[in-house]
Amino acid sequence: MFNITMRLGIGFDIESSESTCYIIEVEDDEGNGGSYIAAFEGLTVSIPFFKILWGTFHELDLDMFDN
């Protein structure tokens, strides 16, 4: 997966990530929405005003946190 997002920053950074989590919100054509937590595994490149993610997202099962 390849994702480009806007950011406020002017620094440069390249990092490999295996432990970053994102909240992803989805919405279908009828306006029904939902959200889930996904872990990102891949390469993150930050350049002025853009953040580029190149890797895969894996949806986390929230039931595994229940004790």
N, C-alpha and C positions, 0 to 999 in steps of 0.2 A: 504494500500500500504506500502511496505517496501523498502527502498532505502538506499544503502551504497555508500558514496562518499569519496574520498581521501581528506585530508586536511594537511596543514603544521601547526602543533601545538602539544604540549605535555600535555596540560591541560585536566582536566576532567570536564564535565559539563552535567547536565540533566535539561531540561526545557520544559515546556508546551507552545505551541505557537498557537495563533489564528490570528496573524496579520502579518505573514511573507509572502512576495510575491517572486516568482521566475519567471525568463524568461525561458521558456521551448522551446527548438528547436527540431523539428521533421523532419524526412526525410524518404520518401518511397523508395521502391526498385529501382525506376527509377531515383533517385537523386533529385526529386522535394522536396523542403523543405519549411518550414514555422516556425513561432514561435508564441507563445502566452504567456500571463501573467496568472499565476495561484497562488492562495492563498493556503498556506499550513496550515492545522489544525491538530495538533497532538503533538507527543512527539519527541523531538530532544535530542539525546545522543551523546556527543562528547567525544571520547577517543583518546589517542595518535595516530595520523595519520589517523583517520577515523571519519566520521560523519554519524550517523545512524538516518534516518527519519522514523518514524512509525506513519502513519496517512493517511489523505486523501488530495488530491489536488482538488481545485474547480477552473475551468476556469473563469476568470473575463471578463465581457462584457465591452469592452472599450467605447461603445456608452453611457454608463451611466455617463461618465465623460464629455461629451459634454454639454455645456450650451447654 
